[in-house]
Amino acid sequence: HQEAVHLRLGQRDQVRRLADAELARPGSAKSRSRGVAMCLLAEIAEPRRRASLLLEAVGVLRLTGDRLELARALAALSSAQRAIGEAELARRALYQALHLADVCGAEHLRPSLS
């Protein structure tokens, strides 16, 4: 995704423009691209909005069957929930992320998820 490159370069407006375009694309309601775009928008959002976007992204990614992206989204959701004081929800999301990483055979991601 181009959005991720722009995010790493600190180009927040470009991230927002590209992600918004992906979200507006017809037929993207249940696509992996939509879930990933929502995760990228969440990275540039204020804390409460971040948690909301990530919760929605998790729902979309669950439908796509992409367990690896779902694990990443759950880990990000955990971090966002912790930042707004939702410790129990954060623990649950992190547990799910770590479990999915194991199921996917992506144990190498465990350190970056927690």
N, C-alpha and C positions, 0 to 999 in steps of 0.2 A: 504494500500500500504506500502510495506517495505521502499520505498523511503522516505516517510514522517517520519518514525522512524529515519532513518539515518540522515535526515535533522535536526531533533531536537537534535540529538547527535553531530551535526557538522561534519559529515562524508560526505563531499562534493563529493569526488571521488566515493564513493559508490553510492550516489544519482545519479550522472551522469551515472555510469555504468548500474544501474538498469533501469533508465529512458530511456537511449539509447536502451537497450535491448527491452523494451516495444515498443518503436517507430519503431524498426526494425521488430517486429513480423508481420508476414503476416496477412492481414485482419484487421489491427488495424487502417486503415486510417480514419474511421469515428466512432471510438469507444470512449466510455466514458473514458476508461483507457488511451487512447492516449491523450485526453484533459487534464486529471489529470497529466499525466507524463510531458506534456509540461509546465504545471503550476509549477511543482516541479523544472524542469530545469530552468525555469525563475527565481526562487528564488535564484539561485546560479549564475546567469548571470550578466554581466555588464548592466548598465541602458538601453541603447538603444536596446540591444539584448533582455533584459527582456520584454520591451514593444512589440517588434516584436513577441516573443514567445507567449506572453499572447494574442495578437491579433489573432494569429493563433489558440490558444487553445479555445478562445471564439467562433471562427467559427466552430470548431469541436464540441464543447459542444452544440451549437445551434442545430446541426443536431441530437444529441442524445436525446434531450428532457429532459435532467437532469437539471431542472431549478435551483436547489440548487447549484450544482457545477458551473453552468453558472453564478449565482449571485456572488459566491466567485471569479471566474475568472475575472468577470467584475470589482469587487472591487479592485483586485490586479492590473488589467490593469489601473484603475483610478490612483492608487498610482504611478505606473511606469510612466504614462504619466505626472503626476504632477512633478515627479522627473526630467524629461527631458524638462520641460517648456511648455508642451502642455496642458495648463490650461483648455481651452474650451473642448477639447476632454476628459480630465479627468473628468470634470463636467458631461458630457453626460454619460460616462461609469458608474460613481457613481450613477447617477439618475436611470439608467437601473438596476443596482445591487439592489438598495433599492426597486424599484418597484417589481422586481422578488421575493425578500424576502417577500414582502407583499403578492404577488399572491400565493406563496408557503405556506403561513401561518407560515412563519419563522420570524415573527417580532422580536423574541428574538435575531436574528442575526444582526439586524440593527446596534447596537453599534459597533460590530466587523467589519462591512462592511465600515463604514464611517471613 
